Amino acid sequence: MGIQIKKISNLYLDTKTSFYHALTITLRRDRFLLMSAICVLPVVIPVFVALFSRTVFRESGLDIFIRLSEQIYVHTLTPLLALFIGLIGIREEVDSLTIIYLLTRPVSRLAWVIGRFLAYMLIASFLLAIGILFTFIACVVLGSIHIDSIGIGMMSRYIGVGIMGLLGYGAISFMLGCATNYPIIIGVILFFGWEKAANFIPGIADFWTIQKYLDSMFPVLASQRYNRAVMTVLGSFQKELFFVSPLRAVITISVISAIFIFLAIWFVLWREFTKDRVVGAR
Amino acid sequence: MDAQIETKELSKWFGEVVALNNVSVQIPSGVVGLLGPNGAGKSTFIKLALGLYRPSRGEIRILGKKPRNNFQILSILGYCPEMDHFVEEVSGFEFLYWLARYSGYHPKAAKKRVGDALERVHMVERMYDPISTYSKGMRQRIKVAQSLLHDPQILFLDEPMNGLDPTAREELFHLVIGLGNEGKTVVFSSHVLHEVERVTDTVILIYNGRVLALGKIREIRDLIQNHPRTIVIETMEPKKVYQLLSSDSNITSVNFDTQFLTVHTLDPLQTFKCINEIILEGKIPIFSFHCADEDLQSVFQYLISTHIPRGL
């Protein structure tokens, strides 16, 4: 038998192998380049405002930074990164069926999923952090926000919230990638359909979203910025907000992520990842 | 018999389709051919043995243990799949390197193992080229190489000869025989009888998800020799040939054409003897004769109709 074949699966080594393998796969994908470009794209907005808006009513750098960080980076780009970067490591192996080579080797399924997830977190966090950093610098040019402890603290907090978003959305994406054949479609419906709708539905439906907890971690309270109301011909319905403390929000997202990662591992162990059925099978 | 692989009433179905039905076999060490036409259930059997599928009923054990998600068992199994599943833009070397890492080798050892495996299948020259540039035969070699990477004790080769040129086939035949001689268990799946015959004399006949026979290939050959056949004789005078053959009571029906005589016989050996006599007499020229149904499908049909009890 092989000179260095392990007797039993080594969790650490398997995780490391899966992590580095996922890095090499992800970094050479066109999808990665596309998402890198999208992540730095919001930088042009403050630059555009600085160059072309001359009125006294133009938005300040601080306002633009907050809006871009919250609405573009955290609410839009984190779920996008989770779906498009997160699914490279898992879904491509499943779609191309190269997963059968892995599943017939003594690699821990837990380590394989964790390694892939860590690689996704590293790459997606880096892209998000670079985007927010460049946007921050561009907004500083506009004024009312400075490169000081307050400014850097705010920027760091938004990066932190974004990373928590990547954690939550990423874990759900991984579970979808392992459990379903259409993770991107289901993910888009969940992240951009349900998540947005639930934040307007009166009651506590928003507690079943990641966005609720991310909003709770923002530097400024959500109630101070949003006036969520549904306007209809019968009148406007104001959504009552129930607050969650930032600490509870962090714990909740961590627990949700752990549950979904566990489910992803369970699906890898349970599912039969192979397409070539017998003749006549459906 | 020291059973390396053992199944008990193993069944697998996908929806309403039964891929494998109540299979109970014991596979010994050495090279064993898994012989059956396309869609017979060979790949399903292999995937069950590798733990890629869960049995719908019954069980399969490798060295006495269930294989699914069993790392101890997986570390001694090698698998060359029938289908091409690759990450196209990576090189053959890189593809194998990561699989070696997953098999538990450290980077240096992994590179050495990959080099050795690629040398064994003669792919060293092109090993840094992207897989997308490889021919069908090269891809097949890469698949074989990855299955040998970790020096497995039990190897499953699912239709490994597909797409290989004659030289590569010959090399693979020698490789498989060599592995068998080293004491390894090689399950060699094919739908071509003579391919299996080249590497082993022990076969499992599988058809429609059922194991028809497990035994020596000579016995299968005998069955082929003796089962009813359709023989096509090429001659300028088919009617006269038939008149000469009419003494053979095994012939059940005939068809005439301008140049061909097609006869259906219950005893092909006897009919071949008669044809030989006609040729030796030299009165009527016979240009050629051949069996029109000398394929596995007809053999299996014959085996099912004669050797499988009704109701199975």
Interface residues (C-beta under 8 A of the other chain):
Chain A: M1 G2 I3 Q4 I5 K6 K7 I8 S9 N10 L13 D14 T17 S18 H21 T24 I25 R28 E92 S96 L97 T98 I100 Y101 L102 L103 T104 R105 P106 V107 S108 R109 L269 E272 F273 T274 D276 R277 V278 V279 G280 A281 R282
Chain B: F14 G15 E16 V17 A19 N38 G39 G41 S43 T44 K47 L50 G51 L52 Y53 R54 N69 F71 Q72 L74 S75 I76 L77 Y79 P81 E82 M83 H85 F86 V87 E89 E94 W98 L99 R101 Y102 S103 G104 Y105 H106 A109 R113 Q146 H150 D151 Q153 G209
